[in-house]
């Protein structure tokens, strides 16, 4: 503690975070950047993992009045 106050600031805004990061040493800034990069990469990978079953039933209203076999036969002859 410095002067009876904790060095940790109440950081709640983008500007506050940026100002705090500027007080870090370059080594600590790089370490923080590496950690943030890892966090973002994990989030992106998690969000990209999708299942093909999510597409089940998508567009089914388009095919309601169409006989599937008749459609296939028509496509094969064209």
N, C-alpha and C positions, 0 to 999 in steps of 0.2 A: 504494500500500500504506500502511496505517495501522498504526503500531507494529510493523512488520515482518511483519504478517499481511495477507493478501489480503482485500479487502472482500467478496469473493464467499463466500457461506456454502454449506456442504454442505446443500442443501435436498432432502430426500427425503420429507417428509410434508406433508400438507395444511396442518397447523398451521405448519410451517416456511415453506412458501410464503406463507401469509397474513401471517405476521410480517414476512417480507422485503418483501412488497408494501406493507405499512404504512410501511416506511422510505422508499419512493419519493415523489417529489414528486407532487402532484395531476396535473400535466401528464403525467408518466411513467406514472402509474397509468391515466389515460385512454388513453394510447397503447397500453399493454399490453392494456387491455380491448378496444380496437378490433382488435388483432392476434389475440387469443384468439377474438373473435367471428368473424373471418374464417376462422380455422382450423376452428372448429366448423361454420360454414356449409358450407365445402368438404367436410367429412366427411359431413354430412347429405346433401348433394346426391349425393355418390358412393354412399352407401348406398341412396339412393332410386332410383338408376338400375337398373332391372330389365328383363329381357327377357321378352316374352310367351312365348318358347319354354321358359322355366322351368316353365311350366304343362303342357307336353307330357306326356301319359300320366297326369296327375293324375286319380284317380278311375276309371281304366280298368276296375278290377275290378267296378264297379257295372254296367257295360254288357256284360260278358262273355256273358251268356245272352240278350241282347236283339238282335233284328234291327233294324238302324237304319231301313230303309225301312218296315218294319211299324210302328215307333214313330212315324215322321213321319206316316204315313197315319192312324194312330189319333189323333194330336194335331190333324190337320186336320179330322177329322170330329167332334171333340168341341166 
